[in-house]
Amino acid sequence: MKQYFHSVELDAELCCGCTNCLKRCPTEAIRIRGGKAHILSERCIDCGECIRICPHHAKRARSNSLDEIQQYKIKVAIPAPALFGQFNNLNDIDFVLTGLRALGFDYIYEVSRAAELVSEATRELIREDKLAKPIISSACPAIVRLIKIRFPELCGNVLPLLAPMEVAAKIARREIIKMTGIDDKEIGVFFITPCPAKVTEINNPNSTESSAVTGAIAISKIYPELTSKMDHLKVVEPIAKSGLIGVGWATSGGEAAAMLGDKYLAADGIENVIRVLEELEDEHIHGVDFIELNACSGGCVGGVLAVENPYVAQARIQNLRKYLPVSLNHLHNDQIDHMKWENELTFNAESFRLSDDIIEAMDMMEKMEEICTTLPGLDCGSCGAPTCRALAEDIVKGNAKETDCIHKLKAKIQSVYDQLGTL
């Protein structure tokens, strides 16, 4: 079986098996067994929804620590534009970027700069009219993984361009090597991330063999120290090279608006996204060239590793954009070719494979359908599976039994009670 990396982890000691995460997981990747949640590695997309919903904080996200940057000779920060929405009364991005320099980073390359390049490249691809429409944004790795698992027919609609995080890391490395001649291995590029899906993408990329990003530091981890440094800045360096188009990617609709047209659609929040994908799969959406989808409500500012309320952060981003030019970054030469995916996006069949043997798998599917007809169809989650169909799947795989369904167990107990009464 393929080995998966996941940034979302479960702390079994804190878990009480409350089923909140079970009901909200968009890929049915969680089961409750023995009173504790279990995450199915092959189905988890690291969207962070279970972290957001868990009242007992039994889910957490892995990310790098600030101390890890010291392992590299040249330390590079590539901050997500969502970072700029975390600070009150911010009217100059340079305050944040200079604060990152004060934390020990030698070089700063805003992801919003790369976002402007990706936006221009996307507009160029739309003009060429060679891609299947509507084109679905590839910027959110949780959405890309969701499509791989639940909507395989839409894999061909996903934009075959690297996300701005990856583009920023590649450009930063090239510029530093050109300036200093230093070996690439001595450069540490760290993404300041608002969500765990980006951490997973760095360690297990969808579109490339390996990521140009070294690691990811959660906004929530770096925020206290960064705020302290920003409060004591004596000189603010002119580092920022982003326009309102790039910074706008932090919020829902920002990427779509950067297409500079009116045939676009933007949706945020995993449940809303799933509804859009279902309608798209059923061919109910027409007259749209580009679709922007974000797993988190409000866009990247709503990531579980951010610190500010997403709607407050969204308002701050909108206010900050008033002070910025439209765009400061433009494509040149064959830059668009360096942004294209190395690997084609394909359906992750392993996620729902019943057996490696096709005959056995068909027999298991037939048995699964039979079991489904005997279950109540309430999808209550009391059995430890999110739906009755998921329970039937677990039963044929040998991971559960029919009496895990409390309604079937109750009926069986009642039958035994009636027989005892007759005796």
PLY file of the C-alpha trace (Angstrom):
ply
format ascii 1.0
element vertex 423
property float x
property float y
property float z
element edge 422
property int vertex1
property int vertex2
end_header
0.00 0.00 0.00
1.17 3.51 -0.82
2.67 5.44 2.08
0.91 8.72 2.84
2.10 11.80 4.68
-0.48 13.67 6.71
-0.13 16.90 8.62
-3.35 16.30 10.58
-2.78 14.08 13.60
-5.04 12.58 16.25
-4.32 12.67 19.98
-6.17 9.54 21.13
-5.91 10.54 24.80
-7.99 13.66 24.21
-10.51 11.95 21.91
-13.80 10.87 23.49
-15.43 9.47 20.35
-18.05 12.22 20.10
-18.57 11.75 16.30
-18.36 15.51 15.48
-15.40 14.95 13.18
-16.98 11.79 11.77
-19.98 13.70 10.46
-18.05 16.63 9.01
-15.23 14.82 7.19
-15.75 15.45 3.43
-14.15 12.16 2.33
-15.48 9.81 5.05
-11.93 9.36 6.29
-12.81 9.02 9.98
-14.20 6.06 11.92
-14.97 5.63 15.62
-13.65 2.33 16.90
-13.30 1.40 20.57
-14.55 4.81 21.60
-11.77 6.65 19.72
-11.53 8.29 16.31
-9.34 6.70 13.65
-8.23 8.46 10.46
-8.10 6.43 7.23
-4.81 7.57 5.75
-5.73 6.81 2.13
-8.79 9.09 2.28
-7.67 12.03 4.41
-7.11 15.25 2.43
-5.79 17.26 5.41
-8.41 19.95 4.97
-8.34 20.60 8.72
-12.11 20.43 9.12
-11.74 17.90 11.95
-9.35 20.28 13.75
-11.86 23.08 13.39
-14.85 21.07 14.61
-13.32 19.00 17.46
-14.49 20.41 20.82
-11.84 18.44 22.71
-8.83 19.56 20.60
-7.98 15.94 19.86
-6.85 16.83 16.32
-3.79 18.94 15.61
-1.64 19.90 12.66
2.07 19.23 12.22
4.31 22.04 11.02
7.93 23.14 11.35
9.27 25.27 14.17
11.06 28.58 13.74
14.22 27.06 15.20
14.54 24.70 12.22
15.53 27.55 9.89
18.93 27.63 11.63
19.93 24.41 9.84
20.42 26.35 6.61
23.00 28.89 5.50
20.45 30.99 3.63
17.05 31.22 5.30
14.13 32.17 3.06
10.59 33.08 4.11
7.75 32.87 1.61
4.75 34.29 3.51
1.21 33.49 2.40
-0.83 36.62 1.64
-3.21 35.47 4.40
-0.49 36.46 6.90
-1.09 40.14 6.14
-4.69 39.89 7.34
-3.67 38.86 10.85
-2.54 42.32 11.96
-4.70 45.26 12.97
-4.26 48.69 11.34
-1.69 47.37 8.86
-1.34 49.67 5.86
2.13 48.63 4.71
3.18 45.03 4.00
6.79 46.00 4.63
6.14 46.05 8.39
5.40 42.32 8.27
8.24 41.51 5.88
10.79 43.48 7.89
9.54 41.67 10.99
10.30 38.36 9.27
13.82 39.61 8.55
14.17 40.45 12.25
13.20 36.85 13.10
16.28 35.60 11.25
15.24 35.19 7.62
17.83 36.39 5.12
15.56 36.66 2.11
11.83 37.27 1.68
9.81 36.38 -1.39
6.09 37.01 -1.04
3.81 34.25 -2.28
1.55 37.07 -3.49
4.25 37.91 -6.07
4.06 34.38 -7.44
0.25 34.56 -7.30
0.35 37.45 -9.77
2.47 35.37 -12.13
0.14 32.38 -11.83
-2.85 34.67 -12.50
-1.23 35.99 -15.67
-0.30 32.47 -16.78
-3.90 31.32 -16.18
-5.27 34.22 -18.24
-2.89 33.21 -21.04
-4.09 29.58 -20.94
-7.72 30.71 -21.00
-6.99 32.82 -24.10
-5.34 29.86 -25.79
-8.55 27.89 -25.17
-6.76 24.53 -24.99
-7.95 23.43 -21.54
-11.21 21.75 -20.58
-13.68 24.28 -19.22
-14.59 25.30 -16.71
-11.03 25.39 -15.44
-10.79 24.56 -11.72
-8.10 26.33 -9.70
-5.24 24.14 -8.44
-4.17 26.56 -5.69
-5.85 24.76 -2.76
-4.20 21.33 -2.27
-7.11 20.10 -0.15
-9.46 20.70 -3.08
-7.11 18.99 -5.53
-6.99 15.92 -3.26
-10.76 16.04 -2.81
-11.19 15.89 -6.59
-8.73 12.98 -6.83
-10.77 11.01 -4.31
-14.43 11.99 -4.84
-14.67 13.57 -8.30
-12.33 11.67 -10.65
-14.22 12.82 -13.76
-13.15 16.39 -13.00
-9.41 15.68 -12.81
-9.03 16.89 -16.39
-10.56 20.28 -15.48
-7.99 21.13 -12.82
-5.57 23.88 -13.86
-2.20 22.20 -14.60
-0.16 24.98 -13.01
1.81 24.90 -9.77
0.35 26.72 -6.79
1.88 30.14 -5.97
3.67 28.65 -2.94
5.64 26.29 -5.18
6.30 28.95 -7.83
7.57 31.37 -5.17
9.97 28.76 -3.78
11.36 27.91 -7.22
11.92 31.56 -8.16
13.45 32.40 -4.77
15.94 29.52 -5.08
16.93 30.53 -8.62
17.46 34.17 -7.62
19.54 33.30 -4.56
21.75 30.82 -6.45
22.26 33.41 -9.20
23.19 36.12 -6.66
25.40 34.08 -4.34
26.44 30.91 -6.18
25.53 28.96 -3.04
24.61 25.27 -3.25
20.86 24.66 -3.43
21.03 22.29 -0.43
22.17 25.16 1.79
19.01 27.14 1.09
16.04 26.61 3.40
12.74 27.90 2.01
9.94 28.07 4.58
6.32 28.79 3.80
4.36 30.71 6.45
1.16 28.70 6.23
-2.46 29.25 7.29
-3.50 25.60 6.75
-2.30 21.99 7.20
-3.06 21.04 3.56
-0.05 23.10 2.46
2.18 21.18 4.89
1.02 17.92 3.31
1.56 19.31 -0.19
5.18 20.14 0.65
5.88 16.64 1.93
3.73 14.72 -0.57
3.16 16.90 -3.67
0.28 16.30 -6.09
1.91 17.74 -9.18
5.68 17.34 -8.81
8.12 14.66 -7.73
9.44 16.87 -4.92
8.67 20.32 -3.58
11.02 23.30 -3.75
9.72 24.29 -0.32
11.77 23.01 2.61
9.07 23.23 5.25
6.08 25.16 6.54
5.72 27.20 9.72
2.17 27.73 10.98
1.01 31.34 11.23
-0.20 30.54 14.75
3.33 29.45 15.73
5.18 32.43 14.31
2.59 35.11 15.12
3.59 35.93 18.74
7.29 36.34 17.96
6.60 38.19 14.72
4.25 40.62 16.46
6.90 41.31 19.08
9.53 42.03 16.42
7.15 44.28 14.50
6.43 46.31 17.65
10.14 47.08 18.07
11.18 47.85 14.50
13.40 50.92 14.17
13.64 50.87 10.38
11.11 49.44 7.93
12.84 48.01 4.86
11.29 48.43 1.37
10.91 44.71 0.63
7.36 44.34 -0.72
6.90 43.74 -4.43
3.24 42.71 -4.55
0.16 44.32 -5.99
-3.50 44.08 -5.06
-4.02 41.12 -7.39
-1.51 38.96 -5.50
-2.56 40.01 -2.01
-6.20 39.45 -2.99
-5.52 35.70 -3.27
-5.75 35.59 0.54
-9.54 35.80 0.43
-12.25 33.94 -1.43
-12.81 35.39 -4.89
-9.38 37.01 -5.09
-7.92 34.50 -7.52
-11.07 34.45 -9.66
-11.19 38.26 -9.82
-7.59 38.21 -11.07
-8.86 36.58 -14.28
-10.08 40.09 -15.17
-13.28 38.73 -16.69
-16.82 38.04 -15.60
-17.16 34.33 -16.43
-15.93 33.01 -13.12
-17.30 31.42 -9.97
-15.82 31.36 -6.47
-16.89 29.13 -3.57
-15.40 28.64 -0.12
-16.06 26.26 2.75
-15.73 22.53 2.13
-19.48 21.81 2.10
-20.19 24.60 -0.40
-17.30 23.41 -2.54
-18.68 19.86 -2.63
-22.07 21.16 -3.79
-20.39 23.08 -6.63
-18.34 20.04 -7.65
-21.43 17.82 -7.62
-23.29 20.25 -9.88
-20.26 20.56 -12.11
-19.98 16.78 -12.36
-23.68 16.61 -13.29
-23.08 19.31 -15.95
-25.46 21.77 -14.32
-22.99 24.67 -14.40
-22.67 26.54 -17.69
-21.21 29.81 -19.00
-18.24 29.75 -16.61
-14.60 29.72 -17.70
-12.89 29.58 -14.31
-13.84 28.20 -10.89
-11.99 29.13 -7.70
-12.55 26.74 -4.80
-11.24 27.09 -1.25
-11.67 24.44 1.43
-11.67 27.05 4.19
-14.47 29.56 4.74
-13.39 32.99 3.59
-10.44 31.57 1.64
-6.93 31.09 3.00
-7.58 33.61 5.79
-9.96 30.99 7.20
-7.26 28.33 7.60
-7.13 26.54 10.95
-3.51 27.63 11.46
-4.37 31.33 11.22
-5.03 33.31 14.40
-7.56 35.96 13.39
-11.27 35.58 12.71
-11.46 34.96 8.94
-14.05 37.67 8.33
-12.03 40.22 10.26
-8.91 39.17 8.33
-10.87 39.42 5.07
-11.87 43.00 5.87
-8.26 43.86 6.69
-7.05 42.44 3.38
-9.64 44.49 1.50
-8.51 47.62 3.32
-4.83 46.84 2.72
-5.39 46.42 -1.03
-6.43 50.08 -1.31
-2.81 51.12 -0.81
-1.36 48.81 -3.46
-0.81 49.02 -7.22
-2.69 46.54 -9.42
0.25 44.23 -10.12
4.04 44.40 -9.87
4.95 41.03 -11.38
4.70 39.88 -14.99
5.68 36.82 -16.98
8.77 36.83 -19.17
10.53 34.40 -21.50
9.43 30.79 -20.92
8.42 31.32 -17.30
5.01 29.73 -17.84
6.69 26.44 -18.83
8.38 26.29 -15.41
4.98 26.59 -13.74
3.40 23.57 -15.40
2.79 20.32 -13.56
5.26 17.50 -13.88
2.64 14.82 -13.10
-0.87 14.39 -14.44
-3.70 14.45 -11.91
-5.37 11.06 -11.69
-8.03 9.34 -9.59
-6.76 7.88 -6.33
-8.36 4.46 -6.80
-6.75 3.05 -3.66
-9.02 5.20 -1.51
-12.07 3.06 -2.24
-10.51 -0.23 -3.36
-12.19 -3.20 -1.70
-9.61 -5.75 -2.86
-6.63 -6.04 -5.21
-8.34 -9.05 -6.80
-11.06 -7.88 -9.19
-13.25 -10.98 -8.73
-13.06 -10.72 -4.96
-13.75 -6.99 -5.15
-16.90 -7.61 -7.20
-18.10 -10.22 -4.71
-17.45 -7.80 -1.86
-19.35 -5.07 -3.68
-22.34 -7.37 -4.17
-22.29 -8.32 -0.49
-21.95 -4.67 0.45
-25.09 -3.81 -1.53
-26.96 -6.64 0.19
-25.92 -5.40 3.63
-26.97 -1.84 2.72
-30.52 -3.01 2.09
-30.71 -4.44 5.63
-29.44 -1.28 7.34
-31.88 1.47 8.42
-30.40 4.16 6.15
-30.43 6.78 8.91
-26.71 7.69 8.60
-26.71 8.51 12.32
-23.04 7.74 12.91
-23.72 5.79 16.11
-22.06 2.70 14.62
-18.74 4.53 14.24
-19.08 5.02 10.48
-20.38 8.24 8.88
-23.09 6.54 6.80
-24.83 3.18 6.58
-23.06 2.55 3.28
-19.71 3.25 4.92
-20.60 0.74 7.64
-21.46 -1.86 4.98
-18.06 -1.23 3.39
-16.33 -1.67 6.75
-18.24 -4.92 7.33
-17.18 -6.52 4.04
-13.60 -5.42 4.72
-13.75 -7.12 8.10
-13.34 -3.90 10.07
-16.84 -3.90 11.59
-19.83 -6.15 12.18
-23.54 -5.70 11.53
-24.37 -5.44 15.22
-22.27 -2.26 15.38
-25.47 -0.70 14.08
-27.40 0.05 17.28
-30.72 -0.44 15.50
-29.77 -3.95 14.36
-28.32 -4.67 17.79
-31.54 -3.50 19.43
-33.58 -5.74 17.08
-31.35 -8.71 17.89
-31.63 -8.13 21.64
-35.40 -7.80 21.29
-35.49 -11.10 19.38
-33.50 -12.88 22.10
-35.75 -11.32 24.76
-38.88 -12.55 22.96
-37.44 -16.07 22.66
-36.58 -16.09 26.37
-40.09 -14.89 27.15
-41.57 -17.75 25.11
-39.40 -20.28 26.94
0 1
1 2
2 3
3 4
4 5
5 6
6 7
7 8
8 9
9 10
10 11
11 12
12 13
13 14
14 15
15 16
16 17
17 18
18 19
19 20
20 21
21 22
22 23
23 24
24 25
25 26
26 27
27 28
28 29
29 30
30 31
31 32
32 33
33 34
34 35
35 36
36 37
37 38
38 39
39 40
40 41
41 42
42 43
43 44
44 45
45 46
46 47
47 48
48 49
49 50
50 51
51 52
52 53
53 54
54 55
55 56
56 57
57 58
58 59
59 60
60 61
61 62
62 63
63 64
64 65
65 66
66 67
67 68
68 69
69 70
70 71
71 72
72 73
73 74
74 75
75 76
76 77
77 78
78 79
79 80
80 81
81 82
82 83
83 84
84 85
85 86
86 87
87 88
88 89
89 90
90 91
91 92
92 93
93 94
94 95
95 96
96 97
97 98
98 99
99 100
100 101
101 102
102 103
103 104
104 105
105 106
106 107
107 108
108 109
109 110
110 111
111 112
112 113
113 114
114 115
115 116
116 117
117 118
118 119
119 120
120 121
121 122
122 123
123 124
124 125
125 126
126 127
127 128
128 129
129 130
130 131
131 132
132 133
133 134
134 135
135 136
136 137
137 138
138 139
139 140
140 141
141 142
142 143
143 144
144 145
145 146
146 147
147 148
148 149
149 150
150 151
151 152
152 153
153 154
154 155
155 156
156 157
157 158
158 159
159 160
160 161
161 162
162 163
163 164
164 165
165 166
166 167
167 168
168 169
169 170
170 171
171 172
172 173
173 174
174 175
175 176
176 177
177 178
178 179
179 180
180 181
181 182
182 183
183 184
184 185
185 186
186 187
187 188
188 189
189 190
190 191
191 192
192 193
193 194
194 195
195 196
196 197
197 198
198 199
199 200
200 201
201 202
202 203
203 204
204 205
205 206
206 207
207 208
208 209
209 210
210 211
211 212
212 213
213 214
214 215
215 216
216 217
217 218
218 219
219 220
220 221
221 222
222 223
223 224
224 225
225 226
226 227
227 228
228 229
229 230
230 231
231 232
232 233
233 234
234 235
235 236
236 237
237 238
238 239
239 240
240 241
241 242
242 243
243 244
244 245
245 246
246 247
247 248
248 249
249 250
250 251
251 252
252 253
253 254
254 255
255 256
256 257
257 258
258 259
259 260
260 261
261 262
262 263
263 264
264 265
265 266
266 267
267 268
268 269
269 270
270 271
271 272
272 273
273 274
274 275
275 276
276 277
277 278
278 279
279 280
280 281
281 282
282 283
283 284
284 285
285 286
286 287
287 288
288 289
289 290
290 291
291 292
292 293
293 294
294 295
295 296
296 297
297 298
298 299
299 300
300 301
301 302
302 303
303 304
304 305
305 306
306 307
307 308
308 309
309 310
310 311
311 312
312 313
313 314
314 315
315 316
316 317
317 318
318 319
319 320
320 321
321 322
322 323
323 324
324 325
325 326
326 327
327 328
328 329
329 330
330 331
331 332
332 333
333 334
334 335
335 336
336 337
337 338
338 339
339 340
340 341
341 342
342 343
343 344
344 345
345 346
346 347
347 348
348 349
349 350
350 351
351 352
352 353
353 354
354 355
355 356
356 357
357 358
358 359
359 360
360 361
361 362
362 363
363 364
364 365
365 366
366 367
367 368
368 369
369 370
370 371
371 372
372 373
373 374
374 375
375 376
376 377
377 378
378 379
379 380
380 381
381 382
382 383
383 384
384 385
385 386
386 387
387 388
388 389
389 390
390 391
391 392
392 393
393 394
394 395
395 396
396 397
397 398
398 399
399 400
400 401
401 402
402 403
403 404
404 405
405 406
406 407
407 408
408 409
409 410
410 411
411 412
412 413
413 414
414 415
415 416
416 417
417 418
418 419
419 420
420 421
421 422
